[in-house]
Amino acid sequence: MDTLMTSLPTNVGAILMENISIIQIVSMFSIGAYNALETGIVTFDSFKRYRGLYFWSMQFASWGILVHAIPAMARFISQASNLPTSIPFMIGWYAMVTGQAVVLYS
């Protein structure tokens, strides 16, 4: 990493260092979104019948992660206002936490 930073022009390195937290947030969001999407889709492939507490709690938790993470990232990156982002943020949090608790229960 040090050789990469020293070989960059001065202004590019400064821009990269100013935005390093945004890069970290977006990369962590991408990993979480990929895992949530994969879990949501793979459960449809893994289960023969789409019923039962375990199946629906897996769906509820995996889609709740996305509903929670998208407004959080929008709030962080674009500095969106509080009210439009807080409502889906809280709905996603409840879905994510409740779904994961029910997955552990079942």
N, C-alpha and C positions, 0 to 999 in steps of 0.2 A: 504494500500500500504506500509506503514511503517513496519508493521509486516512481510510482505512478503520479503521486502528488507533486514530486519535484520536476517531473518531465512535462507537466501541464503548463500552459501559459499562466501568468499570474492572475489575470482576471477570471479565467475558468476555474482555477483552484479556489479563489475567493467566493465565487458564486456557488460552487459545490459545498464549501464549508458553511455558507450561510443557510443553505437549504438541506442540510444533512438530516435534520429532524423530520422534515417532510418526506424525504426519501425513506427513512426508517419506518415511518407510519404507513406509507403506501405499501412498502414491501411486506410488513406484518399483516396489513389488511388483505393483501393479495393471497397470502398463505392461508389465512383464516377463511376467506371467501371460497377459495378452492376446496378446502377441506369440508366446509359446510355444504357446498354444492355437490361434492362427491358423495357425502353421506346421504344427502337427500335423494340423490338419483340411485345410488347403489341399494338403498333399502327397498326401492321398488323392484329391483332386479333380484334381490335376495329372498324376498318373501313371496310365497305362492299366493296367499290370500291377503288382501289389504285390509285387515281388520285386527283387532287386538290392541291391548294397552301398550305393548312394547313397540309395535309398528308406528302407531300414531304419536307416541311420545318421542320417538326418534325423529319423525317428520317435524313435529312441533318444535323440538329443540334445534334441529339443523336450520330450519328456515328462520327461527327466531334469532339465530346468530347473525344472519344477513340483515334482518330488519333492524337489529341493534347496531351493527357495525357501519352500515351505509350512512345514516344520519350523523354518527359520531365522526366519521371521516369528512363528511361534507362540512360539518361545523368547524373542524380543525383546519381544513385546507382553505375553504372559501370564506371563512368567517361569516357564515350564514347566521341569521337571527335566531334567538333562543326558542321561541314558541314553535315555529314550524319543524324544527329538528328535535325538540324535546318530546313531542308526542309519540312519533314512531320510535324514538330512542327508548322510551319507557315501555312501550308495547313490546318491542323486541327483547328488552331485558327480562320482562315477566315471562315471555314465551321461552326464552333461552334457559333461564334458571328453573322455572317450573318443569319444563320438558326434560331437562337433565336430571332433576330430582326424581321424576317419575320413571325415567329410564333406569336409574339406580334402584328404585323400588321394585320395578317389574323385572 
